[in-house]
Amino acid sequence: MIDSIGSRNDIEGNSVCFLNYDLAFGGTEKVIVSLANHFHFLGKKVTILILSEKNDFKDFLNPEISVICLNVRKMKYLTPKLSQFIINNNFDNFIANVWPLTSLSFVVRVFSKNTHLIYIEHCNLSEQFQARSAFFKFMQKLSISFFYKFANMIVTVSDGVKKDLINKGVLESKIKVIYNPVISEPVQQLTEHNLPAKHWLASNKKRLIAVGRFKAQKNFTNLVEAIYIAKNKLDLDLSLLLLGDGEEKEKILERVVALRLEENIFLAGWVSDPLPYFDLADLFVLSSDYEGFGVVIVEAMSRGLNIVSTNCKSGPSEILNNGEFGFLCEVDNPESLSHSIMSALNKPIPKDRLIQRSEDFSEKKIGNLYAEIIR
């Protein structure tokens, strides 16, 4: 992955520190790992600072990149620990990811005035926290409008996320939209002993695939309902592979059983590299209620796989250019999702167009955009 990023520059000595909760499998974490590898290849000294020890990206991360854990279990303990870390370590660039880590990183400006401080917001916060109380939303907006002033620059991963931050009081002049970089070449092979995946592969039905953490935001039960409608109302013969894990797993399984879709939907657990599975699928489906960007969409697209996605305001519609490079459906509407699946299978977009579009989000292109904004 590192060798494919670009030519090495003689800028040894410049340092970059990323801050995130952990390195568990997820879109934000993939972005951090990709950028960390890119900056290392360019000759920068790279550190990834995490709050807990979870690291699922050991096989993807260059071994010369330092990963340091602060062992912070509650956010109220982060400020003193982060302050002490900054006092003891000097960085040319500090890149904080995801609110509230972004707001709390104002201490970098306090204890290291010369450090170039960048915040990256990966999600539409209004969508992510829409169920929280009015007081919580007020305090969040207050923290963003005040603490984001400490950053030299704020990066958002889509125009939708940018608009959301502007509505929360961030100056538009401080924001730069940089889409997420995407790994487009497999680094691992298919898991040979994964029985659900084997059943999916052995099926003579149209093979669909979806990937993500099993949490409410991803709304996989919406996808299960759509498969039921497609099977029983649209007469589509489908086989869906779900790659992921999380707190909603039992809920998803219960719905699969209740709708008698055991021969149509297979839960194969989490895999670190979904790209080999994309090569064997007929269609990728994203059923989320909201997304800041949607890295997995571009990953699938980079393999020439057609995309069906909910039109969730931010990243997906921007990636697909409002339907030019994929099929958009209504959010949390299984009827709309099932009809989009049928349309995508009946009139797929040519693979070469999709692969060409995915190059707009290549590691080299996006990594170089980030290289332009750091010291």
VMD Tcl script that draws the C-alpha trace (Angstrom):
set ca {
  {0.00 0.00 0.00}
  {2.80 2.44 0.86}
  {4.74 1.94 -2.34}
  {1.68 2.85 -4.43}
  {1.24 6.30 -2.92}
  {3.84 8.36 -4.72}
  {7.38 9.66 -4.87}
  {9.25 10.19 -1.64}
  {10.22 13.77 -0.74}
  {13.28 14.75 1.27}
  {11.41 16.25 4.21}
  {12.71 14.00 6.99}
  {12.23 15.44 10.45}
  {8.76 16.95 10.12}
  {6.37 15.30 12.54}
  {2.66 14.50 12.50}
  {0.52 13.20 15.36}
  {-3.00 11.85 14.80}
  {-5.49 11.64 17.67}
  {-8.44 9.22 17.64}
  {-10.37 7.04 20.08}
  {-8.75 3.81 18.88}
  {-7.85 1.87 15.74}
  {-10.82 -0.49 15.68}
  {-12.10 -1.30 12.20}
  {-14.06 1.65 10.85}
  {-14.08 4.33 8.17}
  {-12.37 7.03 10.26}
  {-9.69 4.62 11.35}
  {-9.04 3.53 7.76}
  {-8.52 7.16 6.79}
  {-6.05 7.73 9.64}
  {-4.06 4.61 8.75}
  {-3.97 5.54 5.07}
  {-2.80 9.09 5.79}
  {-0.28 7.89 8.37}
  {1.27 5.51 5.85}
  {1.28 8.25 3.23}
  {3.03 10.77 5.48}
  {5.57 8.15 6.56}
  {6.37 7.43 2.93}
  {6.87 11.15 2.36}
  {9.50 11.13 5.10}
  {7.58 12.47 8.07}
  {7.82 11.11 11.58}
  {4.32 9.84 12.33}
  {2.63 9.07 15.64}
  {-0.92 7.85 16.22}
  {-2.28 8.70 19.66}
  {-5.27 6.65 20.82}
  {-7.36 6.53 23.97}
  {-7.72 2.74 24.19}
  {-5.51 -0.12 23.04}
  {-7.88 -1.48 20.36}
  {-5.87 -1.81 17.13}
  {-7.23 -3.87 14.25}
  {-4.93 -2.30 11.67}
  {-1.59 -3.81 12.69}
  {-1.26 -5.57 9.33}
  {-2.02 -2.37 7.40}
  {0.09 0.13 9.33}
  {3.79 0.67 8.59}
  {5.69 -0.82 11.57}
  {7.84 2.32 11.88}
  {4.77 4.39 12.78}
  {4.43 4.85 16.56}
  {1.09 3.99 18.15}
  {0.77 5.38 21.67}
  {-2.16 4.68 23.99}
  {-3.20 7.19 26.65}
  {-5.39 4.60 28.43}
  {-8.27 7.04 28.90}
  {-11.59 5.40 29.77}
  {-13.62 8.53 30.45}
  {-13.50 11.77 28.50}
  {-13.13 13.85 31.67}
  {-9.65 12.37 32.12}
  {-8.49 13.19 28.60}
  {-7.61 16.87 29.05}
  {-4.96 16.39 31.78}
  {-3.44 13.34 30.06}
  {-3.38 14.99 26.65}
  {-1.91 18.17 28.17}
  {0.91 16.22 29.77}
  {1.57 14.34 26.55}
  {1.82 17.59 24.57}
  {4.14 19.12 27.17}
  {6.45 16.10 26.89}
  {6.26 15.73 23.10}
  {6.63 18.38 20.44}
  {4.95 17.94 17.04}
  {4.94 20.11 13.96}
  {1.39 18.96 13.14}
  {-1.38 17.64 15.36}
  {-4.47 16.22 13.65}
  {-7.46 15.54 15.90}
  {-10.30 13.41 14.56}
  {-13.98 13.45 15.53}
  {-15.83 15.65 18.01}
  {-15.39 15.90 21.03}
  {-11.72 14.92 20.59}
  {-11.44 17.90 18.27}
  {-12.72 20.42 20.79}
  {-10.66 18.95 23.61}
  {-7.52 19.23 21.50}
  {-7.52 23.00 22.10}
  {-4.90 22.18 24.79}
  {-2.40 21.64 21.97}
  {-2.64 25.35 21.20}
  {-2.20 26.19 24.90}
  {0.93 24.10 25.51}
  {2.47 24.07 22.03}
  {1.79 27.38 20.31}
  {3.85 26.56 17.21}
  {2.12 23.27 16.45}
  {-0.07 23.34 13.34}
  {-3.43 22.18 14.69}
  {-5.92 20.53 12.32}
  {-9.35 19.13 13.15}
  {-11.00 16.54 10.90}
  {-14.75 16.06 11.20}
  {-15.87 12.75 9.70}
  {-19.61 12.84 10.38}
  {-22.66 15.07 10.14}
  {-22.98 15.79 13.86}
  {-26.58 16.99 13.62}
  {-27.58 13.62 12.17}
  {-25.38 11.63 14.53}
  {-26.75 13.27 17.69}
  {-30.29 14.09 16.56}
  {-31.81 11.96 19.34}
  {-29.96 13.80 22.12}
  {-31.51 16.47 24.33}
  {-31.79 20.12 23.38}
  {-29.34 20.96 26.17}
  {-26.77 18.50 24.79}
  {-27.12 19.99 21.31}
  {-26.75 23.52 22.69}
  {-23.58 22.59 24.60}
  {-22.16 20.77 21.57}
  {-22.76 23.80 19.35}
  {-21.21 26.06 21.98}
  {-18.10 23.89 22.27}
  {-17.68 23.77 18.49}
  {-18.22 27.49 17.90}
  {-15.65 28.32 20.61}
  {-12.99 25.58 20.58}
  {-12.81 25.22 16.79}
  {-11.31 28.73 16.75}
  {-8.11 27.21 18.16}
  {-7.52 25.13 15.01}
  {-5.40 26.41 12.15}
  {-7.64 24.50 9.76}
  {-10.73 22.31 9.88}
  {-11.14 19.52 7.33}
  {-14.53 18.02 6.56}
  {-14.92 14.82 4.56}
  {-17.88 16.11 2.51}
  {-19.77 19.28 1.67}
  {-22.64 18.05 3.80}
  {-20.41 17.88 6.89}
  {-19.03 21.33 6.05}
  {-22.52 22.87 5.94}
  {-23.34 21.26 9.29}
  {-20.27 22.80 10.96}
  {-21.04 26.22 9.48}
  {-24.51 25.94 11.03}
  {-22.79 25.28 14.35}
  {-20.79 28.49 14.18}
  {-17.55 27.51 12.43}
  {-16.16 30.09 10.01}
  {-16.42 28.90 6.42}
  {-12.99 30.40 5.69}
  {-11.43 27.91 8.13}
  {-12.96 24.83 6.49}
  {-11.52 22.80 3.65}
  {-13.38 19.83 2.15}
  {-11.10 16.86 1.45}
  {-12.75 13.57 0.59}
  {-11.49 10.42 2.23}
  {-8.67 8.36 0.70}
  {-9.52 4.80 -0.26}
  {-7.50 1.60 -0.39}
  {-8.28 0.08 -3.76}
  {-6.08 -3.02 -3.88}
  {-6.65 -6.14 -1.73}
  {-4.03 -6.79 0.94}
  {-5.58 -10.01 2.25}
  {-7.31 -13.07 0.84}
  {-10.75 -14.54 1.36}
  {-11.29 -16.27 4.69}
  {-11.31 -19.94 3.70}
  {-13.17 -21.28 6.74}
  {-16.01 -18.76 6.86}
  {-19.10 -20.96 6.36}
  {-21.66 -18.16 5.80}
  {-19.42 -16.66 3.13}
  {-19.08 -20.10 1.52}
  {-22.87 -20.50 1.38}
  {-23.12 -17.05 -0.22}
  {-20.46 -17.93 -2.79}
  {-22.13 -21.25 -3.59}
  {-25.45 -19.56 -4.34}
  {-26.63 -19.23 -7.94}
  {-28.66 -16.15 -6.96}
  {-27.59 -12.56 -7.61}
  {-24.97 -11.85 -4.97}
  {-25.32 -8.66 -2.93}
  {-22.89 -7.45 -0.27}
  {-23.03 -4.92 2.57}
  {-20.28 -3.99 5.01}
  {-20.22 -2.06 8.28}
  {-20.55 -2.09 12.03}
  {-23.87 -3.48 13.19}
  {-25.15 -0.29 14.82}
  {-28.34 1.72 14.49}
  {-26.81 4.27 12.10}
  {-26.17 1.58 9.46}
  {-29.81 0.40 9.59}
  {-29.17 -3.14 8.36}
  {-32.72 -4.11 9.35}
  {-33.87 -1.73 6.60}
  {-31.80 -3.81 4.18}
  {-33.25 -7.06 5.53}
  {-36.76 -5.69 4.96}
  {-35.77 -4.64 1.43}
  {-34.54 -8.16 0.62}
  {-37.89 -9.53 1.82}
  {-39.78 -7.11 -0.47}
  {-37.46 -7.86 -3.39}
  {-37.99 -11.59 -2.96}
  {-41.74 -11.64 -2.34}
  {-43.01 -8.64 -4.32}
  {-40.43 -8.08 -7.06}
  {-39.61 -11.76 -7.66}
  {-35.85 -11.19 -7.34}
  {-33.63 -14.14 -6.44}
  {-31.02 -12.58 -4.15}
  {-28.24 -13.70 -1.84}
  {-26.93 -11.06 0.59}
  {-23.65 -11.26 2.50}
  {-23.34 -9.02 5.57}
  {-19.76 -8.40 6.67}
  {-19.61 -6.84 10.11}
  {-20.37 -7.18 13.80}
  {-21.75 -5.09 16.62}
  {-24.53 -4.48 19.11}
  {-27.36 -4.85 16.57}
  {-26.35 -8.34 15.46}
  {-29.06 -10.16 17.40}
  {-31.71 -7.74 16.18}
  {-30.64 -8.33 12.57}
  {-30.62 -12.11 13.02}
  {-34.05 -12.06 14.63}
  {-35.45 -10.15 11.67}
  {-33.84 -12.54 9.19}
  {-35.45 -15.52 10.95}
  {-38.82 -13.80 11.36}
  {-38.96 -13.08 7.62}
  {-37.67 -16.58 6.75}
  {-34.68 -15.27 4.85}
  {-32.09 -17.73 6.17}
  {-31.42 -18.94 2.62}
  {-31.04 -15.38 1.33}
  {-29.05 -13.50 3.98}
  {-25.74 -14.63 5.48}
  {-23.91 -12.95 8.35}
  {-20.23 -13.73 7.95}
  {-18.75 -11.60 10.74}
  {-16.11 -8.94 10.38}
  {-13.29 -9.20 7.85}
  {-10.34 -6.82 7.79}
  {-10.28 -6.54 4.00}
  {-13.61 -6.69 2.13}
  {-12.10 -6.04 -1.32}
  {-11.75 -9.73 -2.33}
  {-15.45 -10.24 -1.52}
  {-16.40 -7.24 -3.65}
  {-14.79 -8.96 -6.64}
  {-17.29 -11.82 -6.27}
  {-20.44 -9.75 -5.79}
  {-22.97 -8.39 -8.29}
  {-23.97 -5.36 -6.23}
  {-22.95 -3.39 -3.13}
  {-25.67 -1.92 -0.89}
  {-25.41 0.77 1.78}
  {-28.53 1.22 3.91}
  {-27.36 3.86 6.42}
  {-29.55 6.57 7.91}
  {-26.60 8.97 7.68}
  {-22.94 8.97 6.66}
  {-20.26 11.66 6.79}
  {-18.58 10.17 3.73}
  {-18.88 6.43 3.11}
  {-15.42 4.98 2.47}
  {-16.81 1.54 1.77}
  {-18.78 2.89 -1.21}
  {-15.60 3.97 -2.97}
  {-13.85 0.73 -2.01}
  {-16.59 -1.21 -3.77}
  {-16.58 1.19 -6.70}
  {-12.81 0.80 -7.10}
  {-13.43 -2.89 -7.89}
  {-16.01 -1.97 -10.55}
  {-18.95 -2.95 -8.35}
  {-22.29 -1.20 -8.86}
  {-23.63 0.71 -5.85}
  {-27.05 1.18 -4.28}
  {-27.09 3.66 -1.40}
  {-29.54 5.58 0.70}
  {-29.51 9.28 -0.17}
  {-28.35 10.38 3.28}
  {-27.49 14.02 2.59}
  {-23.70 14.00 2.91}
  {-21.06 11.66 1.49}
  {-22.90 8.97 -0.52}
  {-24.75 11.38 -2.81}
  {-21.53 13.36 -3.34}
  {-19.52 10.22 -4.13}
  {-22.19 9.04 -6.57}
  {-22.63 12.56 -7.96}
  {-26.36 12.55 -7.22}
  {-26.94 9.25 -8.99}
  {-24.56 9.51 -11.95}
  {-22.32 6.75 -10.60}
  {-24.81 4.73 -8.57}
  {-28.42 4.23 -7.52}
  {-29.84 6.36 -4.70}
  {-32.95 5.57 -2.66}
  {-34.87 7.11 0.22}
  {-33.52 6.78 3.77}
  {-35.19 4.14 5.98}
  {-37.53 3.10 3.20}
  {-37.19 -0.62 2.35}
  {-39.64 -0.33 -0.56}
  {-37.47 2.37 -2.19}
  {-34.32 0.37 -1.45}
  {-35.71 -2.81 -3.01}
  {-36.67 -0.99 -6.21}
  {-33.21 0.61 -6.42}
  {-31.67 -2.85 -6.10}
  {-33.83 -4.06 -8.98}
  {-32.86 -1.06 -11.12}
  {-29.16 -1.58 -10.44}
  {-29.31 -5.25 -11.36}
  {-31.33 -4.59 -14.51}
  {-29.29 -1.65 -15.82}
  {-25.82 -1.71 -14.22}
  {-23.34 1.10 -14.81}
  {-20.24 -0.01 -16.80}
  {-17.36 -1.08 -14.54}
  {-14.79 1.11 -16.21}
  {-16.81 4.25 -15.42}
  {-17.01 3.27 -11.77}
  {-13.30 2.47 -11.49}
  {-12.44 5.77 -13.16}
  {-14.67 7.65 -10.68}
  {-13.02 5.89 -7.73}
  {-9.65 7.29 -8.78}
  {-10.86 10.72 -7.62}
  {-10.50 9.32 -4.09}
  {-7.17 7.50 -4.48}
  {-4.67 7.43 -1.63}
  {-2.14 9.29 -3.74}
  {-4.51 12.10 -4.74}
  {-6.11 12.60 -1.32}
  {-2.84 12.08 0.55}
  {-1.21 14.82 -1.49}
  {-4.10 17.19 -0.69}
  {-3.42 16.63 3.00}
  {0.31 17.04 2.45}
  {-0.41 20.53 1.11}
  {-2.06 21.68 4.36}
  {0.47 20.38 6.89}
  {3.93 21.68 7.69}
}
mol new
graphics top color blue
foreach p $ca { graphics top sphere $p radius 0.5 }
foreach p [lrange $ca 0 end-1] q [lrange $ca 1 end] { graphics top cylinder $p $q radius 0.2 }
display resetview
